[in-house]
């Protein structure tokens, strides 16, 4: 297609291109077909592929640019590309730009499955695409009563920004804990940039303004992606808010090697970096960096007593100066109804109280770790919790080790040492250990309050390179954590930076840099 083309042409070569998207919509696309738009040119309107069109994994329909640069699709008050009840589609090297009406109604790329036979549609590829100015940048959903969405999905090198409700979103039917099903499976999301998705100040009945939101997915991985500056205009009266990257109603999801920062919330909830929300199981957050978010760096939460939030891991992550607006959260936060079997280990959390977003936050300092009621089978091992005088840990109740167990962590403060355990306050590690029976293993004391030598206590952490400021750099010994044999499970092969773990483990997300 080209602005200099003619819809009377056969459209089979750059020399005889079609001219309009309207004509392209009238053509029926078959396996192996390519719809190519001239790079650097702008095309008004939208594209729709319906049931019976498109292709397969071996012979997909491809929509892409040709020539120099990206082609731009600019709809008026609607979505740019809609794929309904079909798959075998690859979308490449395009810019999708909505107008002020699309911001309320349209999606940059929308894949929808409403077929009644509960069959997932296979093979979706979205690569090197920009989507901005829509209600949602890219979304894949299962509509109606069907539980089926899409499988074999790859979304890579995508930029979704300045959209209203979300950058990238997956959704499906309502979750049923007694019969869990998931609309989408086998997802790989890599090198996505999701930023400045503002949220809708008028939508107080639901969350809006997230960067990446995965709902009703199974066997998914989000990696090497960045979410920042999302959610700033989300509704002030909403009961739930946005997150940078979060998951709900899903299983077997891995979030790894991602960065999430300066995400906001217009209300008094959420606004964090990463989250495993309601009904998430067998999932992992690892090797991620969160910093400067309004809410928690890492949130594990169950608001529904379904028993479906279980068997999750938070490991080898870094959180620096999170909970800037909402001190009722913290760097890592976990709580919720019937949440069980959660492992939190080898994370590094630094909470400084200078430059907090509000006077209220300055008066009520956010802790490095916050635990609330509703959980059991929680293990917290080998983490660094560091503050400049704020609380290291805050808990809603004084939990027994049978319910929540802390072992091998380093609790370091450059100011006063403070820890809240239920209604009681402690000013020494030994005093808290004696009263709580935490930080004990086979009758021996574990845990430490030694200096982990983090430059990040003073130097900023603004990107993944700056995460080096959260690596221990001590001339002496870095506090040791539990050994692999003490864990009762495999802590994993490598640390935050990919260094292989040995038989002796130091605390935190990264093994120390040795100095002569």
LINVENSUL-V842443 format. One record per run of one state. SS is the DSSP state (@ for helix, = for strand, . for the rest). FROM is the first residue (numbers start at 1). TO is the last residue. Records with the same first field share a line. If there is no record, write none. Layout:
SS = FROM-TO + FROM-TO
This chain:
. = 1-13 + 17-20 + 27-33 + 39-41 + 45-46 + 50-60 + 67-70 + 75-80 + 85-88 + 98-101 + 106-106 + 114-120 + 133-135 + 143-149 + 157-158 + 162-165 + 172-176 + 180-183 + 191-192 + 196-209 + 216-216 + 224-225 + 229-242 + 249-249 + 257-258 + 262-271 + 277-279 + 282-283 + 287-288 + 292-297 + 303-309 + 316-317 + 321-329 + 337-338 + 346-347 + 352-358 + 364-366 + 372-374 + 382-383 + 388-392 + 396-403 + 408-409 + 414-418 + 422-423 + 427-428 + 437-439 + 442-443 + 446-447 + 449-454 + 458-465 + 471-479 + 481-483 + 488-493 + 495-499 + 501-505 + 507-516
@ = 14-16 + 21-26 + 102-105 + 177-179 + 359-363 + 429-436 + 455-457 + 466-470 + 484-487
= = 34-38 + 42-44 + 47-49 + 61-66 + 71-74 + 81-84 + 89-97 + 107-113 + 121-132 + 136-142 + 150-156 + 159-161 + 166-171 + 184-190 + 193-195 + 210-215 + 217-223 + 226-228 + 243-248 + 250-256 + 259-261 + 272-276 + 280-281 + 284-286 + 289-291 + 298-302 + 310-315 + 318-320 + 330-336 + 339-345 + 348-351 + 367-371 + 375-381 + 384-387 + 393-395 + 404-407 + 410-413 + 419-421 + 424-426 + 440-441 + 444-445 + 448-448 + 480-480 + 494-494 + 500-500 + 506-506
